Amino acid sequence: MTDKPFKAAPGRPEDLDDLARAHGAMRELADAMDKLAAVLPERIPPTFSRADADELREQTALAAAHVLGGDAAIGFAAVRPMSERRVFLPLCAYDFLQSARLLSSTASALVACCAGGAPQN
């Protein structure tokens, strides 16, 4: 994804607790964005069509589902015995970065939809 090697922090190569907590915050954000997108058809600005709002709602639901799956994988890795955690580092790094990318693009689309009808200053 980034073309840079993944390196663990020195002294704690198998500690996934911080990563699991950070991804948990992304899970909460994905859930909040999914709830926001669920009410979009009722509050779409005039610049968006109903089909655009439906597509955005689907995109948000799929992104939230992917983030929840990534959170499950990272949580599974975080509770493994210390001797097994190193094996899960690439999976955790990939899921974390993929979740961040999905949330970023989905949040941008939601902002464009929600602010699309707002007056410009």
PEVEN-V358558 format. One record per run of one state. SS is the DSSP state (A for helix, B for strand, O for the rest). FROM is the first residue (numbers start at 0). TO is the last residue. Records with the same first field share a line. If there is no record, write none. Layout:
SS: FROM-TO, FROM-TO
This chain:
O: 0-15, 38-38, 42-48, 78-80, 114-120
A: 16-37, 39-41, 49-77, 81-113
